[in-house]
Amino acid sequence: MQKVLLPILAVCFAAALAVMIFALNRPQEKAEFTPPPFESAAEQGVPDVPEDLGYSSPYKEGMSYRFSVCGNVTIEGGKAVVYLTNAEENTALIKLRVLDENGEMLGETGLIKPNEYVKYVALSRELPQGTKIKLKIMGYEPQTYRSAGAATLNTTIGGQSDQ
């Protein structure tokens, strides 16, 4: 019995080893990277924003870029009024995502170049006043699209931000 068992185990081991070597050495398909699109509605310069929208430039220690955005987000025609602005002195590209309190994405801008701003973000659903949202601002290195950091601001529709 032992004379038969040893050759069977050797064959099983050799087969397992061959399968493992094949699996580790076969060519891997590389996923094609597609950079995010630029924002088609972006405008040059700095916007003239109504004072009651809480437009400010929050800054987190260690961030490699500056931005401005409305802390008091209002809704206009199914779009969130955010006035996301990429500071002129930046080299990073930025974009904004509007998230609900559970982190589900409600809308996002395209990439915004330095010295550009976007007034609106289209939303996937209607949000009543008082709805809690998060504004996630993400920075990207312009050549590689690698992360330049992110900041998240908590606010409500028609409310004040918690920075």
Buried (B, 14 or more C-beta within 10 A) or exposed (E): EEEEEEEEEEEEEEEEEEEEEEEEEEEEEEEEEEEBEBBEBBBEEBBEBEEEBBBBEBEEEEBEBBBBBBBBBBBEEEBBBBBBBBBEEBEBBBBBBBBBEEEEEBBBBBBBBBBBBBBBBBBEEEBEEEBBBBBBBBBBBBEEBEEBBBBBBBBBBBBEBEB
